[in-house]
Every structure is written in structure tokens, then in C-alpha cells.
Amino acid sequence: MKELLWIPVFTVPIYLLYVYFKYGMTISISATYKHVKGLERPWFSFTLLSIAIPVMIVGIEAVPDNLPEVLFFLAGSLLCLVGASPKFWSGKMELTAHLIGSYGSIGLGMIASLVYFFNAPTIFYVGIYGLFVLSQFFVSWMRLNNYIYWVEVGAIITIITILFLN
């Protein structure tokens, strides 16, 4: 089942590089939806689903404990919600759904990783990710341009790597 994790490994960089070279850097992955036009728009939702569905399936299949299974499934489900609400700037309800989905999927994915895969590699990757996030939000001189984008990319890389390794 872990072979499914190769799907986001290929689809996410292709989408992000395409948007970067065609439209430039955005403030977040979700903001790429503002820039893409016409038939490119479904690609955003497809890319998020290409992350969410493998995380849900591998999280359920590779994890025999109930709590992490549920957390991985919820993380993937919330990411599906982000893909389903791409026009987050259009209304308060859309923005609320989008924010719950994005923060929830990252948070639950990290918690699920720590709950089940509490070993040295997982602690290392989540720790590095945590230090990176803290530095981006609280240390102004270390802040990258478009730090929300990099926090999201870091979360995707961390969760996929943890699922691959364990």
C-alpha cells in the first residue's frame, strides 16, 4: 500500500513547479488557485486529493492501532475539504472551511505520526518541522518570504516521509 505515496511525490512538485514558472511564487499553496485560470483550476483540487487519499489509505492500512488510523483518516478528510473549498477568499463560510481543513490536516497528520510512530526518525522529522514552523512565526529575521507556503510544503514532505519510513 505504501506505493500509493508515490502519487503525491510526483503530482505535488509538478503542480507547484508549473504554477511557480507560469505565475510566480504565491503566499501559500492555496493561493495558487487565485492565479491558475480555466482548465488549470481543477488541477489544484486534484493535487490536494492526490495527497489526501494516499494518506488516508496508507494511514489505515499501515497502522494497526485505532487512534492513529482515525487521525490519519481525519487529516486526509480535512485536506479533501481544502480541495473542495479552493475559493477561500470568496466568503466567510468558505474561508472557515478552508482554514479548518488546512490547519486541521497539518495538525492531525503530525499528531497521528507522533502517536503511532513514536520512534527516533519520526521525532527527528516532526521536531525539525516544529522548529521550522516556530522560527517562521516567531523569529522575524529567520522568516522566509511566503513562509506559509513553505510551512505547508514542509508538512507535506514530513508526513509523506514519516509514512514512507514507518
BALOBA-1460 file (C-alpha; in Angstrom, 3 decimals):
// residues 166
<rec num="1" residu="m" x="0.000" y="0.000" z="0.000"/>
<rec num="2" residu="k" x="2.885" y="2.395" z="0.591"/>
<rec num="3" residu="e" x="3.295" y="2.572" z="-3.181"/>
<rec num="4" residu="l" x="0.339" y="4.970" z="-3.179"/>
<rec num="5" residu="l" x="2.579" y="7.550" z="-1.517"/>
<rec num="6" residu="w" x="4.470" y="7.901" z="-4.796"/>
<rec num="7" residu="i" x="1.412" y="9.676" z="-6.234"/>
<rec num="8" residu="p" x="1.870" y="12.874" z="-4.167"/>
<rec num="9" residu="v" x="5.644" y="12.633" z="-4.559"/>
<rec num="10" residu="f" x="5.139" y="13.263" z="-8.277"/>
<rec num="11" residu="t" x="1.924" y="15.286" z="-8.510"/>
<rec num="12" residu="v" x="2.674" y="17.953" z="-5.888"/>
<rec num="13" residu="p" x="6.078" y="19.076" z="-7.242"/>
<rec num="14" residu="i" x="4.775" y="19.060" z="-10.817"/>
<rec num="15" residu="y" x="1.826" y="21.287" z="-9.877"/>
<rec num="16" residu="l" x="3.863" y="23.633" z="-7.678"/>
<rec num="17" residu="l" x="6.649" y="23.987" z="-10.237"/>
<rec num="18" residu="y" x="4.140" y="24.609" z="-13.022"/>
<rec num="19" residu="v" x="2.450" y="27.374" z="-11.030"/>
<rec num="20" residu="y" x="5.805" y="28.840" z="-9.978"/>
<rec num="21" residu="f" x="7.197" y="29.037" z="-13.507"/>
<rec num="22" residu="k" x="3.962" y="30.275" z="-15.068"/>
<rec num="23" residu="y" x="2.650" y="32.654" z="-12.369"/>
<rec num="24" residu="g" x="5.452" y="33.117" z="-9.845"/>
<rec num="25" residu="m" x="5.671" y="32.379" z="-6.129"/>
<rec num="26" residu="t" x="2.480" y="32.581" z="-4.067"/>
<rec num="27" residu="i" x="1.895" y="33.207" z="-0.368"/>
<rec num="28" residu="s" x="0.519" y="29.692" z="0.188"/>
<rec num="29" residu="i" x="-0.330" y="26.574" z="-1.771"/>
<rec num="30" residu="s" x="-3.997" y="27.524" z="-1.532"/>
<rec num="31" residu="a" x="-3.272" y="30.924" z="-3.057"/>
<rec num="32" residu="t" x="-2.125" y="29.200" z="-6.230"/>
<rec num="33" residu="y" x="-5.821" y="28.734" z="-7.013"/>
<rec num="34" residu="k" x="-6.181" y="32.507" z="-7.424"/>
<rec num="35" residu="h" x="-3.578" y="32.509" z="-10.173"/>
<rec num="36" residu="v" x="-4.473" y="29.464" z="-12.217"/>
<rec num="37" residu="k" x="-7.064" y="30.004" z="-14.936"/>
<rec num="38" residu="g" x="-9.748" y="27.994" z="-16.688"/>
<rec num="39" residu="l" x="-8.912" y="24.343" z="-17.148"/>
<rec num="40" residu="e" x="-5.932" y="24.626" z="-14.770"/>
<rec num="41" residu="r" x="-8.242" y="25.139" z="-11.782"/>
<rec num="42" residu="p" x="-9.298" y="21.509" z="-11.260"/>
<rec num="43" residu="w" x="-5.593" y="20.661" z="-11.056"/>
<rec num="44" residu="f" x="-5.470" y="22.336" z="-7.628"/>
<rec num="45" residu="s" x="-8.178" y="20.057" z="-6.222"/>
<rec num="46" residu="f" x="-6.661" y="17.029" z="-7.936"/>
<rec num="47" residu="t" x="-3.279" y="17.789" z="-6.383"/>
<rec num="48" residu="l" x="-4.730" y="18.029" z="-2.881"/>
<rec num="49" residu="l" x="-6.736" y="14.850" z="-3.385"/>
<rec num="50" residu="s" x="-3.563" y="13.136" z="-4.614"/>
<rec num="51" residu="i" x="-2.108" y="13.843" z="-1.162"/>
<rec num="52" residu="a" x="-5.216" y="13.225" z="0.927"/>
<rec num="53" residu="i" x="-6.360" y="9.882" z="-0.441"/>
<rec num="54" residu="p" x="-2.981" y="8.090" z="-0.178"/>
<rec num="55" residu="v" x="-2.515" y="9.472" z="3.369"/>
<rec num="56" residu="m" x="-5.954" y="8.145" z="4.350"/>
<rec num="57" residu="i" x="-5.426" y="4.727" z="2.755"/>
<rec num="58" residu="v" x="-1.841" y="4.184" z="3.892"/>
<rec num="59" residu="g" x="-2.688" y="5.562" z="7.339"/>
<rec num="60" residu="i" x="-5.446" y="2.985" z="7.685"/>
<rec num="61" residu="e" x="-3.638" y="0.053" z="6.063"/>
<rec num="62" residu="a" x="-0.181" y="0.524" z="7.584"/>
<rec num="63" residu="v" x="-1.322" y="1.399" z="11.105"/>
<rec num="64" residu="p" x="-2.898" y="-1.370" z="13.206"/>
<rec num="65" residu="d" x="-3.909" y="0.905" z="16.113"/>
<rec num="66" residu="n" x="-7.296" y="2.626" z="16.093"/>
<rec num="67" residu="l" x="-6.395" y="6.157" z="17.203"/>
<rec num="68" residu="p" x="-3.691" y="6.854" z="14.576"/>
<rec num="69" residu="e" x="-5.907" y="5.307" z="11.881"/>
<rec num="70" residu="v" x="-8.680" y="7.728" z="12.748"/>
<rec num="71" residu="l" x="-6.259" y="10.681" z="12.919"/>
<rec num="72" residu="f" x="-4.696" y="9.922" z="9.524"/>
<rec num="73" residu="f" x="-8.163" y="9.463" z="8.030"/>
<rec num="74" residu="l" x="-9.366" y="12.763" z="9.512"/>
<rec num="75" residu="a" x="-6.213" y="14.554" z="8.325"/>
<rec num="76" residu="g" x="-6.825" y="13.321" z="4.783"/>
<rec num="77" residu="s" x="-10.522" y="14.174" z="5.006"/>
<rec num="78" residu="l" x="-9.753" y="17.719" z="6.114"/>
<rec num="79" residu="l" x="-7.317" y="18.086" z="3.232"/>
<rec num="80" residu="c" x="-10.144" y="16.986" z="0.917"/>
<rec num="81" residu="l" x="-12.173" y="19.825" z="2.441"/>
<rec num="82" residu="v" x="-9.423" y="22.259" z="1.431"/>
<rec num="83" residu="g" x="-9.536" y="20.923" z="-2.107"/>
<rec num="84" residu="a" x="-13.320" y="21.295" z="-2.101"/>
<rec num="85" residu="s" x="-13.175" y="24.919" z="-0.904"/>
<rec num="86" residu="p" x="-10.487" y="26.456" z="-3.098"/>
<rec num="87" residu="k" x="-12.103" y="29.906" z="-3.395"/>
<rec num="88" residu="f" x="-11.448" y="30.632" z="0.268"/>
<rec num="89" residu="w" x="-11.432" y="34.400" z="-0.248"/>
<rec num="90" residu="s" x="-14.988" y="34.465" z="-1.625"/>
<rec num="91" residu="g" x="-16.910" y="34.243" z="1.632"/>
<rec num="92" residu="k" x="-16.725" y="33.769" z="5.379"/>
<rec num="93" residu="m" x="-18.096" y="30.208" z="5.310"/>
<rec num="94" residu="e" x="-15.656" y="29.204" z="2.573"/>
<rec num="95" residu="l" x="-12.743" y="30.764" z="4.464"/>
<rec num="96" residu="t" x="-13.742" y="28.999" z="7.702"/>
<rec num="97" residu="a" x="-13.965" y="25.613" z="5.965"/>
<rec num="98" residu="h" x="-10.676" y="26.231" z="4.227"/>
<rec num="99" residu="l" x="-8.816" y="27.230" z="7.408"/>
<rec num="100" residu="i" x="-10.246" y="24.330" z="9.435"/>
<rec num="101" residu="g" x="-9.240" y="21.973" z="6.656"/>
<rec num="102" residu="s" x="-5.721" y="23.299" z="6.173"/>
<rec num="103" residu="y" x="-4.718" y="23.721" z="9.819"/>
<rec num="104" residu="g" x="-6.553" y="20.571" z="10.842"/>
<rec num="105" residu="s" x="-4.974" y="18.371" z="8.196"/>
<rec num="106" residu="i" x="-1.457" y="19.509" z="9.059"/>
<rec num="107" residu="g" x="-2.028" y="19.273" z="12.808"/>
<rec num="108" residu="l" x="-3.778" y="15.896" z="12.781"/>
<rec num="109" residu="g" x="-1.208" y="14.455" z="10.372"/>
<rec num="110" residu="m" x="1.613" y="15.418" z="12.717"/>
<rec num="111" residu="i" x="-0.237" y="14.185" z="15.809"/>
<rec num="112" residu="a" x="-1.081" y="10.877" z="14.105"/>
<rec num="113" residu="s" x="2.570" y="10.442" z="13.153"/>
<rec num="114" residu="l" x="3.728" y="11.019" z="16.715"/>
<rec num="115" residu="v" x="1.005" y="8.907" z="18.330"/>
<rec num="116" residu="y" x="1.799" y="5.794" z="16.355"/>
<rec num="117" residu="f" x="5.307" y="6.202" z="15.024"/>
<rec num="118" residu="f" x="6.917" y="7.395" z="18.249"/>
<rec num="119" residu="n" x="10.464" y="6.463" z="17.249"/>
<rec num="120" residu="a" x="13.700" y="8.324" z="16.583"/>
<rec num="121" residu="p" x="13.156" y="9.166" z="12.870"/>
<rec num="122" residu="t" x="9.620" y="10.401" z="13.471"/>
<rec num="123" residu="i" x="10.615" y="12.508" z="16.461"/>
<rec num="124" residu="f" x="13.516" y="13.926" z="14.420"/>
<rec num="125" residu="y" x="11.379" y="14.881" z="11.402"/>
<rec num="126" residu="v" x="8.495" y="16.291" z="13.435"/>
<rec num="127" residu="g" x="10.978" y="18.116" z="15.681"/>
<rec num="128" residu="i" x="12.756" y="19.703" z="12.724"/>
<rec num="129" residu="y" x="9.391" y="20.656" z="11.240"/>
<rec num="130" residu="g" x="8.268" y="22.108" z="14.579"/>
<rec num="131" residu="l" x="11.426" y="24.203" z="14.905"/>
<rec num="132" residu="f" x="10.984" y="25.427" z="11.337"/>
<rec num="133" residu="v" x="7.360" y="26.439" z="11.983"/>
<rec num="134" residu="l" x="8.232" y="28.183" z="15.242"/>
<rec num="135" residu="s" x="11.046" y="30.085" z="13.566"/>
<rec num="136" residu="q" x="8.729" y="31.214" z="10.760"/>
<rec num="137" residu="f" x="6.052" y="32.522" z="13.085"/>
<rec num="138" residu="f" x="8.103" y="33.914" z="15.968"/>
<rec num="139" residu="v" x="11.594" y="34.821" z="14.725"/>
<rec num="140" residu="s" x="11.211" y="37.659" z="12.248"/>
<rec num="141" residu="w" x="14.812" y="37.705" z="10.984"/>
<rec num="142" residu="m" x="14.602" y="33.983" z="10.091"/>
<rec num="143" residu="r" x="11.256" y="34.314" z="8.293"/>
<rec num="144" residu="l" x="11.262" y="33.253" z="4.663"/>
<rec num="145" residu="n" x="9.292" y="35.062" z="2.032"/>
<rec num="146" residu="n" x="5.987" y="33.253" z="1.624"/>
<rec num="147" residu="y" x="6.564" y="31.324" z="4.834"/>
<rec num="148" residu="i" x="3.023" y="29.877" z="4.889"/>
<rec num="149" residu="y" x="3.793" y="28.212" z="1.559"/>
<rec num="150" residu="w" x="6.952" y="26.684" z="2.991"/>
<rec num="151" residu="v" x="5.196" y="25.570" z="6.190"/>
<rec num="152" residu="e" x="2.625" y="23.735" z="4.047"/>
<rec num="153" residu="v" x="5.282" y="22.193" z="1.797"/>
<rec num="154" residu="g" x="7.245" y="21.153" z="4.897"/>
<rec num="155" residu="a" x="4.165" y="19.470" z="6.361"/>
<rec num="156" residu="i" x="3.524" y="17.518" z="3.169"/>
<rec num="157" residu="i" x="7.133" y="16.377" z="2.975"/>
<rec num="158" residu="t" x="7.237" y="15.467" z="6.671"/>
<rec num="159" residu="i" x="4.023" y="13.418" z="6.730"/>
<rec num="160" residu="i" x="4.783" y="11.591" z="3.470"/>
<rec num="161" residu="t" x="8.343" y="10.845" z="4.645"/>
<rec num="162" residu="i" x="7.124" y="9.535" z="8.004"/>
<rec num="163" residu="l" x="4.578" y="7.265" z="6.324"/>
<rec num="164" residu="f" x="7.269" y="6.000" z="3.935"/>
<rec num="165" residu="l" x="9.751" y="5.283" z="6.722"/>
<rec num="166" residu="n" x="7.428" y="3.510" z="9.132"/>
